[in-house]
Amino acid sequence: MIRLLYTSAVSACFERVNGAPYYAPAPYSVYLDGTKRLEAKTNVFSLYDLEPDTAYTLTLSDEEAPFAFRTKAETFAMSVKDFGAAGDGMTDDTAAIQGALDFLPPGGRLIFPEGTYSTLPLRLKSHITVELKRGATLLGSTDRSQYPIVPGEVMDPVTGEGRIFGTFEGLIQPMYQALISAQNAEDIAVVGAGTIDGNAQNSDFWTDFRSFPAARPRLVSLLHCRDVVFHGVTAQNSPSWNYHPFHSERLGFYDIAVLAPKVSPNTDAMDPEACDGVDIIGCRFSVGDDCIAIKSGKLELAKRFQWPARRHVVRNCLMEYGHGAVTLGSESAMGIRELTVSQCYFRQTDRGLRIKTRRGRGRDCDITDISFENIRMDGVLTPVVVNMWYNCCDPDRYSEYVWSREKLPVDGRTPHLGAFAFRDMVCTGAQVAACYIDGLPERNIDSVTFENVSIDFDPASKPAIPAMQNFAEPRCRMGLYFENVNRVRLKNVCLTGVEGEDVIVKNCGSLEKE
């Protein structure tokens, strides 16, 4: 069975409906109107260079039933070279590109033919499509002095109302403008088989950033936007986070790739913050920090805005080499709920499914209704981490308030973790712990369920710290560790190669094993 995920005027993305994580059960061929277009091996695949407002018939080599679809209509199409862009990798094409974007009529498409377009930050507007053809690269300038600094917040002198323009790690602060940004915009699509390259490896963005007067730029920033889609494009070498949607809704990321060296600092692939309705489907992420980090700000933002992260879907994705494959938090003060992660493949990440928060995130930090199912992991050091003692990214990270194991009073700063279910998971080559789940003594995690889970340890495992906590001890081939959880339920769980006990329970309520 084929599911249509997205169509633009010139591209389409499809998903094969089956139970296999990321990769299809067997390779297959894709035919468009009877002509072979590609060989595929993943559940999600895409077609490019289509004609606008055109009906097509899709068939697969291993399915008899054809699938009909139609591309969207458009008002006008033009090339960025019509506005003087050179695309030679040496000319500064910023003015030509921005001019083309500004003059593109609503419903129009701006085409980037094959070439390398050197540019400073660009701004997108509503009701447009940007098409990056195969072989087309938007290449970020390495001259940091030419990147505008955007204020964190601006106050209206008449009403006194503040408007946020820049945040980093849950705090309002000035930022260098992202290479690609949109603010208060809607109905935008960036599609094609081309590349957005931050070029950070050739700048000081990865080396001297602690002395900068503002936070490093994102590769793509979406602020107060809706109905935005990125389809097919590759993002790479970002100065910091690659995609950062903030207070936005109805976003789609389909069959995109995000790449950065494993040692590159803070190059998270996808960090939707306080957003509603984000689809991340068929994507491949290999970065130097978390592959996906779902956030909702820190306590000061939560006091002003009630915008939780909710209704997100992560499906049929491949995550490699990051600190965490799918992470929730740690900036989660407005809560995270209604998240489903399924049919994903994690390979050689430090942690697989990672939830991190701490005292100080606040009472509105309610993370619940979270489901992880049908996950394959290979070489993931610790498959599951739920950590309510996270000790990073805050000035008081080493304070007694954060690390004290005493049962402190529950107040307006105390977060809450609800129900979590981990089902149908196969994990091979684990090293540190099967899971490390550690709640607060004053507010235990409500419940954790493991069902149909198999975890096998690498015999050559080396000790490491499973969760970022003060006074954390290295572990090696530790089983399922639960502390401060009201209810633990284990059904059909198989562990191989554990040193010591399979299940370690401390200060928990009930333990149910089937």
N, C-alpha and C positions, 0 to 999 in steps of 0.2 A: 504494500500500500504506500502511496506517495502523498505527502502533505505539502501544500504550497505555503511557504513561510513568508515570502515577500516578492513583490514585483515592482520595479521602477519602469521607466520608459524604455530602458535599454538592458536591463538585467533581471534575473529571476533566481530565487533561492528555494530549494526543495529539501524535504526531509523524508527519509525512508522510515516508516513506522515498524519497528521491531524491538527486540529486547537486548540488542548488543550495545555495549558502551562504546560510543564514538565510531569505531570501525564497523563496517558492514560485515556480515558473516562470510562473504566472499566478494572478490572484485566483480565489477559489472561495467557494462558499456551503456552510454547515454546517447540516445538518438533524438534529433529534433527534426520533425517533418521528414523522417526517414533517413536523414543524413547523420552519420556518427559524429558526435561533437567532442566526447571525451571518454577516457577510462577513469573510473572512480573506485575508491576503496573505503570511503567514509560514508556514514549515514546521511550527512548533509553535503549537498553539492550545489554548484551554481553555474549559470550560463550567462555569458556576457555578449556584447556587440549585437544585441537584438534590435529590432525596429520598433519604434513607438507605435502604440495603438494597433497592435497586430496580433492576430490569433495564431497560436502555435499548438502543435501536438507533440507531446513528449512520450517516448517509450524507453523502457529499460530492457537489457538483454535477458534478464531473468524474470521478467513479468510480462504477461500477455496483454493486460488491459492498458490501453493508452490513456494519457492524462492531458486534458485540454486546459490551456490557460491563455490569458491575453495580457499584453504589456499595457502600461498606462499611457495615456495621451500626454502631450506636452504642447506648449504654446510656441516655443522657439528654441533653437539650438545654435550655439556659436562656439568657436574655438578661442582659447585664451590668447592664441597667437594673433587673432584679429586685433587685439589691443596692444600688440607689440612685445609680448613675452618671447624671449629668445629660446629658453629651454636648453641652453648650452652648458649649464652647470657653473658658469663663471659670471654671467651678467646678473645683476640684481634685478629680479623680475617682480619685486614686491608691488611697485606702483601699477604695473601692467595688470597683474592678477587682481589687485584690489579694485582697480577701475573696471575690469570686466565683471567682477562680482557685483559692484554697485550698479552697473548699467543693465545687468541681466534682468529681463522682465519677469514678472510673476509667472510661475509655471514653466520657466525656461531651464535649459541645461547648458552648463559651461563645460566644454570638453578640454581636457589636457591630453594632447597627443603624446606619443613617445618622446621622451626627453627628460632632462633634469632641470627643474625650475628652482633656482636659489631664491630664498625669500625670508623676510622678516615676518612677524605676526600678521595674520589675516583675519578678517571678520566676515562671518557668514550672515545672511539675512533670511527672512522668511520666504517660503514658497519657491525654493529653487532646488535644482539637482546639480551636483558637481560630479562629473565622471572622470576618473583617473584611468586612462587606457593602460593596457599592459605595457610595461616599459616606461611609464610616466612616473616620475618621482618629484614630490615636493620636498625640497632639501632645506632644512632650517639653517639660518645663518649662525656662525660661531661667534659673532661680535655681540657680546652681551650688552655692551654700552648702547646698542641701538634698539634693544628691547624696551618698550615702554613699561614703566612701573604703574600698576593699577592699584588705587587705594583700596584698603580693606573695606572701608565703609565711608559713605558720604552722607552728611546730614542735610536735609532740606531746611534752608534758612527761614522759611515761612511756617512750615508745619512742625519742624523739629523731628520729623520722621527720618529714620535711617534706612539706607539701602545698601545691602551687602554686595560687594564686587569681588572680594578676594578672601579665601580661607585656605588654611593648610593644617592638616591633622586636627580638624575640629575647632580651630580658633580663627577669628577674624583677624586678618593681617594683610599688609600690602604684598603684592605678587608681581613678578614679571609676567607680562601678558603671554598667554598661551600661543603656540604657533598657529593653531586653528581655534577660533572661539566663536560662540554665538551667545547672545544675551537677549532675554525676553523675545525669543523668536519661536516660530513654529513651522511645521511642514518643510523640513529640510532632509535631503538625502545626499549622502556621499557614497558613491558606488564605483565598482570597477576592480580590475586586477592590478592596479597601480599601488604606489607606496607613499606613505608620509614618513619622512626620515628626520628625526630631530637633530641628528648629527652631533649629539652631545659628546661622543668619544673624541671629537676633534676640538672641543672647547674646554672651559674650566667648570662646566656644570656638574661634572662628577668628581671634581677634585677639591676645589676651593670654596664650595658653596656655604660653608659655615660662617664665612666672613661677608656674605652678600648683604646688601641693604634691604633686600626683599626675598620672599620665598621663590624658589626656582619655578620657571614656567612649566605648565603641563604641555603635553603634546596637543591634546584636544580638551577644551573646556566648554561645557554647556551649562549656562546659568539661567534659571527660570525659563526653561524651554519645554516644548511639548511636541510630540509627533516628529521625532528625529530618528533617522535610520542611518547606520553605517553598514554597508554590505560589501563584502569581498576584499576590501582594502587591507594592506599590511601596514602596521605602524611599528616603527623601530627606533631604537636609540634616543628615547625621550630624555630630556633633562631631568625629569622626575616622573610623577605619575603619568601614564599614557592617556587614559580616558578618565575625566573627572566630571560627570554630570552632578549638578548641585541644585536641589529644589526644583527638579524637573519631573515630567511625567510622560508616560507612553513612549518609551524609547526602545528601539530594536537594534541589536548588534548581531548580525548574521554572517557566518562563514568568514569572519575576519581573523587575522593573525596579529599578534603583538609579540615582538622579539626584542630582547636586550641581553647583554652578557650577564651571567649569574652573579658576577661581582659588582655590577652597576648599582649604585645606591638609590633606594626608594623608587625604583622603576616599576611600581605596581602596574599591572596591565589594565585593570578595570576597577574603578572605585566609585560606584554610584553612592552619593551621599544625600540622605533625606529625600529619596526619590520614590515615586509611586508607579509601578508597572514597568519593570525593565525586563526585557527578554534578551538573554545571552545564550545563543543557540548555534551549535556547530563551529565554535571558535577554537583556535589554537593559541595558547599562551605559554611563553617561555621567557622568564624575566628574572631580575635580581632581587625581587621582594615578593609580596603576595601576588598571586595570579589574579584573584578576584577578592576584593575587600569591600564588603557592604557596610556602609557607615550611616550614622545619623547625627553627628556632631557631639560636642562636649556640653557640659552642664550649662554654661552661660548662654549658649545658643538655645538649649532646651527651655530655658526660662522665658525666652522671647518668642519662640516659634514651636508649635506643636506639629511638626512634620516628620513623622516616623518613616523609616524605610519599610516598604510593604509591597506585596504582590509581585515578587520577582521570581523569574524562572531561569534556571541554569540547566541546560540539557545538551547532551551529545557534544561535550567539549573535551579537549585534551589540554592538560596543564602539566608543565615540566619545569623542574629546577628552581622553583620559587621557594620562599620561606613557608608559604602555605598555599594550598591549591584553592580552596574556597574558605574565606575567612569572614567572620562576622565581628565587627569592631576594629580596634578597641573603642573608637569614637562612636558611641551608640546611645547617647544620652536621651534621644527622642524615641528609642525603641526600634526593634526590627521584628517583623512578623510576616507570616504568610510567604515563606520562602520554600521553594521546592528545588532540590538539586538531584538530578537523575541522569542515568546513562552516561556518566562521565568517566574518563580515564586519567588517572594521576600517575606521573612517572618521575621518580627521583626528586620529589619535593621534600622539604624538611618535615612538613606536616601535611596531612591530607585535608580533613574537615576540621577547621580551627575556629573556635569561638573564644574571644578574649574580651574581658571587661575588668572592672576593679571598683573598689570603693571610691566614691567621688563622681561616678557617672550619673547618679541621681535616681529618684524614684520613678521617673518616666523611662528609664532604661529598662524596658520590659522586652526581653528577647524570648519569643515563644512561637508556637505553631510552626515549627521548623522540621522539614522532612528531608532526609538524605537516603536515596535508595538506588539500587542497581549501579554500584560504583566498583570499578576495578582499579587497584593500586599496585604498582611495581616499584620496589626500591624506595618507598616512602618511609622515612625514619620512624615517625609515630603517626599511625593512620588517623587517630581521632584525639583532639585536644580540646577540652573545655576548661578555661582558666579564668577564674574570677579574681586573680591576684596579679594581673598584668602590670609590669613595672617599667613601661617604656613610654616615651613621648609626653611626659608631664614633669613640671619642675619638682613636684613632691614625690617623684617615683621611688625614692629610697626612704621615705618617711615611715615612722612607726605606724601611722594611720593606714598606710597601704599594706605593710607586711605583718602587722600584729595578728597572731593566731587566736587572740582572745575574742570572745563573743561580744562585739561592740553593740551599742544601741542602734536599732533600726531608725533611720531618720531620712530627711529629704535627700541625702547623698547616697543612699543605699540602692544598688541596682537589683534587678530580679531576673533570674533565668527560669523559664517555664519547662515545657515538655519538648523533648528531643527524641527523634526516632532514627535509628541507623539500621537499614534493612538491605538484604541481598548484596552484600559486599564481599569481594574476594581480594585479599591483600597478600602479596608475596614479597619476600625480601625486606620485611620490617627489621628494625635494629634496636630502637630505644625502648618503646613500650607499645603494647597493643592499643591501649587507650590511656589517657591521663585526664581524669575529670575531677576537678577540685573546686568545690563551691565555698561559699562563706558560711561560717558557723552561725551567724545571726540571721542569715536568710539562705537556707539551703536551696539548691537546684530542685525543682519540683519532681521531675522524673526523667529517666534515661532508659531507652529500650534498644537492645541489640537483638536482631532477629535474622537468622540465616546469614551468619557472618563467619568467614574463615580468614584467619590471620596466621601467616607462616613467617618465621624469623630466619634471617640470614645467619648461618653458622659462624660467619666471620664478622659479626656485629661488633661495633665499637661503642663505648659509653658516650652518651651525650645528654644534654638537658632537654627534657621533653617540652617544657613550658617556660616562658619568660617570666620568672618570679624571683623575688629577693630570696637569697639563701637556698636556691634550688640545687638539688644534688643530681649529679650525673646518674643515668640509669642505663641498663643494658638488658635487652630481651625480657623486660618486665611485662607481666600479664595485664589484665584489665584492672586499672586502679580507679577506685571511686572514693571520694571523700566529701562529706557534707551534701549528700543527695537524699531526698526523702524516699524515693522509690527507684530501685534498680530492677529491671526485668531483662533476663537473658533467655533466649529461646533458640536452640539449634546453633550454638556458638562453638566453633572449633579452633583451638589454638595449638600450634606446633612449634616446638623449639623454645618454649618459655624456660627461663631460669627462675626457680622458686614457684610460688603459688600462681595458679591460673587467674584467680580472682582475689583482689585485695580490697577490702571494704573497711572504711574508717568513718565513724560518726554518721552512719547512714540510717535510714528508717528500715524499710523492708528490702530484702533481696529475694527475687523470685527466679528460680532456674528451672527450665524445662528441657 
